[in-house]
Amino acid sequence: MDPSSAETRQRIDWPAVALTVVTVCVLTFILAPIAITMLVSFNKGSYIVFPPEGLSLRWYKAFFDDYWWIMVFKNSLLIALPTMAVSTTVGVLAALGYMKRTFRGRNVINLIIMMPFLVPGIIIGICLLMFAHRIGLSNTYAIVIAGHSLWATPTVFLLVQAVLSGYDFEIEDAARDLGAGPIKTFFLITLPCIRTGVLTAMIFSFITSFGEFSIALFLTAPATMTLPVQIWNSLKYEVSPIVSAVSTIMIVITLAAIAVGAKFAGVKTLSER
Amino acid sequence: MTGDVKGAAVPAVNHHPALIMRVKQIFAAHKFLWIFLPAVLMALIFFFIPIFSLLRISFYENVGMGVYQPAMRLDGYIKFLTDPFYLRVIFFTLKIAVLVTSISLVAGYPVAYYVARAEGAKKIICLLLIIVPLWTNLIVRIYGWFVILGQKGMLNTLLLNIGFIDQPLSMIFQPLSVVIGLLDMVFPWVLLIMISVMEGIDWSLIEAARDLGASRFQSFYEVTFKLSIPGVAVGGLFAFVWSMGEYAVPSLLGSSAQRTISIEVADQILTVLNWPFGASIAFTLFMISVSVLFISNRLTQKSADYMLR
């Protein structure tokens, strides 16, 4: 049917209606698992059932009372915080250089930095597992932090590029002309100007590491296990309702990060991942 | 983790004087390149060198029980690419990836169009609703699908209550649930890639086409659709690579009947402990991903050239 003839015959704009319906369906599809997880975390019963059999905070209490889950939670923090520091430093520097000027080989540098993010995460996990084995870093926090930094740096690189697209690099030259050295210029001019971007990069590199699974699966031992790996174990072998509480905590952390990021850097910037 | 290297041959790093001189020259001429050094070094040490080790181990000989020794064998590759069992795994993986890519493009295109043309608060809200799943970790979303698709899950309860079915349907641990999980994973990415390309379209061109007598459909097809092809292509290629290499989704939402390439890799590395074979499969997966991304890169370059003309 020709949409234009439909438009002339009826007052209802069918293509526009169809567009809205598809949009609502797809958005519902991608949001449903998140919303449902949050709902069932307040379930009173002991099985994953829907609708919940009554409201309670039972599974949150079970999570905070469980020695193992708390240890895993701490591991995730012990890995995500150093990852945040490394990938923010490395990624912000690279983004500054990348946005400041064009030069031969710029594409090669882009490819080198982005490549780890573009190939399946499982490949990084396997490669680093073999690498750790050879250099004697098996089952350490360090190798997981290395893998996660590799994975989070491209995120920072892209986010900060989006932030820097509105940054005027000439004020750096002005500072240099007035006699400031490169380090002084960086800390007194560049950093204050892009601080919201840096903060956003920190938050999102933290989240990236905190929720990463494929790399962590290969690189963690029971003592260094992270939350996503433990959730995977639980889903694989015996589904504990504690998972819904843990998942909701992770979702709330993500939502808080998005709220802060949207305020600092804008919604558009966050979609430039 | 076992996996002992017998007579580990650590390659002597070749300090090639001419190369080092050249690198020094480049850094001297372009002082600002130092700013990339941390990022590039990190990628080289923790990604490119390990990829090279993966390639070497893929040629090694498996001794069994996680032990292997240096050799120059193509056994792993030959077995993976000729054995009927593994060919079925490859075929199943590609089939699922193609299916997920097609659905995400066909269903995602109208959504991207809708969001790209929306304005003000409506656009911000739509973008937020896409960003939330984008940043929420995948394992948590997979858990959500457990609750929705499970035996006592939401959908079954709903269908039983309205009397649509008598017995709970088995919707989880099926090829369908794997496809659903992968779609959930790729949708936010595909949408955002297509939205960003569509936002670059000059919408006044559509009005121009309409003014020149094109029908609504014609102007859409000739202007919007043709100009959005790069976004569709890049979005599709990414969806393909990521759904092909994804591990968490098929391992949790699939059953043992749905073996994908990544599940095979993980099994060989973590359970069977045949590292040379696992490395062969992993390296093949790596090469497929890199080739597809290379094509995607060329396509973007070409369409950029085309648009400039």
Interface residues (C-beta under 8 A of the other chain):
Chain A: D2 P3 S4 E7 P15 A18 L19 T20 V22 T23 C25 V26 L27 F29 I30 L31 A32 P33 I34 A35 I36 T37 V40 Y47 I48 V49 F50 P51 V86 T89 V90 G91 L93 A94 L96 G97 Y98 K100 R101 F103 I109 I112 I113 M115 P116 L118 V119 P120 G121 I122 I123 I124 I126 C127 L128 L129 M130 F131 H133 R134 S138 N139 A146 G147 S149 L150 T153 F157 F204 I207 F210 G211 E212 F213 S214 L217 F218 A221 P228 I231 W232 L235 K236 V239 V243 S244 S247 M250 I251 T254 L255 A257 I258 A262 V267 K268 L270 S271 E272 R273
Chain B: M1 G3 V5 A8 V10 H30 F32 L33 I35 F36 P38 A39 V40 M42 A43 L44 F46 F47 F48 I49 P50 I51 S53 L54 I57 A107 G108 P110 V111 Y113 Y114 V115 I124 C126 L127 L128 L129 I130 I131 V132 P133 L134 W135 T136 N137 L138 I139 V140 R141 I142 Y143 G144 W145 F146 V147 I148 G150 K152 G153 M154 T157 L183 D184 F187 P188 L191 L192 I195 S196 S215 R216 F217 F238 V241 W242 M244 G245 E246 Y247 A248 S251 L252 S262 V265 A266 I269 L270 W275 G278 A279 A282 L285 F286 S289 V290 L293
